[in-house]
Amino acid sequence: MGDIVIVAYRPKPGCEAALAALATTHLPILRRLGFVTDRPEILMRGENGVVVEVFEWKQGATARAHAHPEVLALWERYAAVCDYVPLSTLPEAATLFATFAPLQEPLSASSPVTRR
């Protein structure tokens, strides 16, 4: 059994589309390198544009990933388009049932995220 992690990425100005595209390639790369399990990831977008990802590292893989050149290059691409932010800073985290939109369905004025 591995470690399930939840990470939040706040896009830098003008980098929303680049972050969304990068987030969809993240797990396939980690999976190909043998660092994450086959558990399906969850990609979500908060009402303020933050992308939230949930996935599972294989046991002991986190340290190995931090030393792998391909993973380090991937994280450099993330650093160019976003900042990592604590979940506690998301407005959704203040609610009992934090609600997000699927990343594949961008938020618009006609499809707001509703709070519970």
LONU-461996 format. One record per residue (C-alpha): residue number from 0; residue in one letter; x, y, z. Coordinates in Angstrom, 1 decimal. Layout:
# LONU-461996
[zanu NUM,"A",[X,Y,Z]] ...
***
This chain:
# LONU-461996
[zanu 0,"M",[0.0,0.0,0.0]] [zanu 1,"G",[1.3,3.4,-0.9]] [zanu 2,"D",[0.6,7.0,0.2]] [zanu 3,"I",[-2.4,8.9,-1.1]] [zanu 4,"V",[-1.6,12.6,-1.6]] [zanu 5,"I",[-3.7,15.6,-2.3]] [zanu 6,"V",[-1.8,18.6,-3.9]] [zanu 7,"A",[-3.1,22.0,-5.0]] [zanu 8,"Y",[-1.6,24.0,-7.8]] [zanu 9,"R",[-2.4,27.7,-8.2]] [zanu 10,"P",[-1.8,28.7,-11.8]] [zanu 11,"K",[0.4,31.7,-12.5]] [zanu 12,"P",[-1.3,34.5,-14.4]] [zanu 13,"G",[-2.1,33.5,-17.9]] [zanu 14,"C",[-1.0,29.9,-17.3]] [zanu 15,"E",[-4.3,28.2,-16.6]] [zanu 16,"A",[-4.4,26.2,-19.8]] [zanu 17,"A",[-0.8,25.2,-19.6]] [zanu 18,"L",[-1.3,24.0,-16.0]] [zanu 19,"A",[-4.4,22.0,-17.0]] [zanu 20,"A",[-2.5,20.4,-19.9]] [zanu 21,"L",[0.5,19.6,-17.7]] [zanu 22,"A",[-1.7,18.1,-15.0]] [zanu 23,"T",[-3.2,15.6,-17.4]] [zanu 24,"T",[0.3,14.3,-18.3]] [zanu 25,"H",[1.7,14.1,-14.7]] [zanu 26,"L",[0.4,10.7,-13.7]] [zanu 27,"P",[1.1,8.9,-16.9]] [zanu 28,"I",[4.7,9.9,-16.6]] [zanu 29,"L",[5.0,8.9,-13.0]] [zanu 30,"R",[3.2,5.6,-13.8]] [zanu 31,"R",[5.5,4.8,-16.7]] [zanu 32,"L",[8.5,5.4,-14.3]] [zanu 33,"G",[7.0,3.0,-11.7]] [zanu 34,"F",[6.4,5.6,-9.0]] [zanu 35,"V",[2.6,5.6,-8.6]] [zanu 36,"T",[0.0,2.9,-8.4]] [zanu 37,"D",[-2.7,2.1,-10.9]] [zanu 38,"R",[-5.3,3.8,-8.7]] [zanu 39,"P",[-7.1,6.4,-10.9]] [zanu 40,"E",[-6.1,9.9,-10.1]] [zanu 41,"I",[-8.7,12.7,-9.5]] [zanu 42,"L",[-8.1,16.0,-11.2]] [zanu 43,"M",[-10.3,18.9,-10.1]] [zanu 44,"R",[-10.5,22.7,-10.4]] [zanu 45,"G",[-11.6,25.0,-7.6]] [zanu 46,"E",[-13.7,28.1,-8.0]] [zanu 47,"N",[-10.6,30.3,-8.0]] [zanu 48,"G",[-8.8,28.2,-10.7]] [zanu 49,"V",[-6.6,26.1,-8.4]] [zanu 50,"V",[-6.1,22.6,-9.8]] [zanu 51,"V",[-6.3,19.9,-7.2]] [zanu 52,"E",[-4.9,16.4,-7.8]] [zanu 53,"V",[-5.3,13.2,-5.8]] [zanu 54,"F",[-3.1,10.2,-6.5]] [zanu 55,"E",[-1.3,7.4,-4.8]] [zanu 56,"W",[2.5,6.9,-4.7]] [zanu 57,"K",[3.9,3.4,-4.5]] [zanu 58,"Q",[5.4,2.6,-1.1]] [zanu 59,"G",[8.8,4.2,-0.8]] [zanu 60,"A",[8.6,5.8,-4.3]] [zanu 61,"T",[8.5,9.4,-3.2]] [zanu 62,"A",[12.2,9.6,-2.3]] [zanu 63,"R",[13.2,7.8,-5.5]] [zanu 64,"A",[11.1,10.2,-7.6]] [zanu 65,"H",[12.7,13.2,-6.0]] [zanu 66,"A",[16.0,12.0,-7.4]] [zanu 67,"H",[14.9,11.0,-10.9]] [zanu 68,"P",[16.0,13.4,-13.6]] [zanu 69,"E",[12.7,13.0,-15.6]] [zanu 70,"V",[10.6,13.8,-12.6]] [zanu 71,"L",[12.7,16.8,-11.6]] [zanu 72,"A",[12.3,18.1,-15.2]] [zanu 73,"L",[8.5,17.6,-14.9]] [zanu 74,"W",[8.4,19.5,-11.6]] [zanu 75,"E",[10.4,22.4,-13.2]] [zanu 76,"R",[7.7,22.6,-15.8]] [zanu 77,"Y",[5.1,22.8,-13.0]] [zanu 78,"A",[7.2,25.6,-11.3]] [zanu 79,"A",[7.0,27.6,-14.5]] [zanu 80,"V",[3.2,27.6,-14.6]] [zanu 81,"C",[2.0,27.3,-11.0]] [zanu 82,"D",[2.7,27.6,-7.3]] [zanu 83,"Y",[2.0,24.8,-4.9]] [zanu 84,"V",[-0.5,26.0,-2.2]] [zanu 85,"P",[-1.7,24.4,1.0]] [zanu 86,"L",[-5.2,22.9,0.8]] [zanu 87,"S",[-6.2,25.0,3.8]] [zanu 88,"T",[-5.9,28.1,1.7]] [zanu 89,"L",[-8.7,27.0,-0.7]] [zanu 90,"P",[-12.1,28.4,0.0]] [zanu 91,"E",[-13.6,25.0,-0.6]] [zanu 92,"A",[-11.5,23.7,2.4]] [zanu 93,"A",[-13.6,25.8,4.8]] [zanu 94,"T",[-16.8,23.8,3.9]] [zanu 95,"L",[-17.9,20.5,5.3]] [zanu 96,"F",[-18.3,19.0,1.8]] [zanu 97,"A",[-15.5,20.6,-0.3]] [zanu 98,"T",[-16.9,20.7,-3.8]] [zanu 99,"F",[-14.8,21.0,-7.0]] [zanu 100,"A",[-15.4,20.8,-10.7]] [zanu 101,"P",[-13.8,18.1,-12.8]] [zanu 102,"L",[-10.7,19.5,-14.5]] [zanu 103,"Q",[-12.0,18.4,-17.9]] [zanu 104,"E",[-15.0,20.7,-17.5]] [zanu 105,"P",[-13.6,24.3,-17.1]] [zanu 106,"L",[-15.6,26.6,-15.0]] [zanu 107,"S",[-17.6,29.3,-16.7]] [zanu 108,"A",[-20.3,31.8,-15.6]] [zanu 109,"S",[-22.9,29.3,-16.7]] [zanu 110,"S",[-21.5,26.3,-14.8]] [zanu 111,"P",[-20.5,27.5,-11.3]] [zanu 112,"V",[-19.3,25.3,-8.5]] [zanu 113,"T",[-22.0,25.1,-5.8]] [zanu 114,"R",[-21.2,25.0,-2.1]] [zanu 115,"R",[-22.9,22.5,0.2]] 
***
